[in-house]
Amino acid sequence: MEASALETPATSAWRANLATIGALVARAKNELVRVPGAAIPGVLAPTIFFLGLNGVFGGLIHLRGFDTDSYESFIVPVSMLQGAGFTGAAAGVNLARDYEQGWVDRLLVSPAPRWVLLSGNVLAASARAFVPATFVLAIAFLIGANWPGIEGLVVCYLMVAATAAVAACWGSMLALHYKSQSAAPLMQAGMMALVLLTPAYAPLELLQPWLEKAARLNPVTHVVEAARQGFVGGVSWGETWPGLLAVAGLLVVLGALALREMRRTNV
């Protein structure tokens, strides 16, 4: 008996769902290949932030409380996460564009479940986030950032991919709610604020009291500290699991909200 004859309806449905997600991710990849200029803002913005802030605030490493002699190493993970935030927000903008052009309507009348359609958009953003992250990292290495080790690199890229997924859920929620690209500034500003209200450019102990309190309450602080491990000190599970827990919680909350908006969207 052929293997296909042994497939259950549930197995067949999962194969179809995975194929649909793969097709949506491939579509996003094709957009990047055909219009490479669309990736330029997401690459340039974190790179400019990295170079500018390193030039202006590089001397902060001489303050008591900094445990590194390389400011490049201290802020490059933040710049990589910023790139992931821009990439995820761009996924929301693209979804709003697709809605305006009628593409989302065609997806919604397909037999694919709504969570599959959302997953394709989110996973595509995670994959695309490696482009700006790698570009910024290469620049950082050229000007003297420390090698984080394989473990540090893996953890950092994991946080980058997860942050892009969180940003894509946020952007998708807003895109489906407002159904217009005019919501783009809100998509970008929301993720920018989450990343900046952390010990992004200085350790917690050196921040202003109000910013320190905000950073301690901000779950993205754990993501930044997890991504920074290999660049500043060693990698440990004790510093990694809070970052994983933070992105998991954000994905559950924002993913649920984005899925609710998608289910409310009428064709």
HUSUL-V888033 format. One record per run of one state. SS is the DSSP state (alpha for helix, beta for strand, coil for the rest). FROM is the first residue (numbers start at 1). TO is the last residue. If there is no record, write none. Layout:
# HUSUL-V888033
ss=SS from=FROM to=TO
ss=SS from=FROM to=TO
This chain:
# HUSUL-V888033
ss=coil from=1 to=2
ss=alpha from=3 to=6
ss=coil from=7 to=8
ss=alpha from=9 to=34
ss=coil from=35 to=35
ss=alpha from=36 to=62
ss=coil from=63 to=70
ss=alpha from=71 to=101
ss=coil from=102 to=102
ss=alpha from=103 to=108
ss=coil from=109 to=113
ss=alpha from=114 to=142
ss=coil from=143 to=148
ss=alpha from=149 to=178
ss=coil from=179 to=180
ss=alpha from=181 to=196
ss=coil from=197 to=203
ss=alpha from=204 to=206
ss=coil from=207 to=208
ss=alpha from=209 to=217
ss=coil from=218 to=219
ss=alpha from=220 to=228
ss=coil from=229 to=236
ss=alpha from=237 to=264
ss=coil from=265 to=267
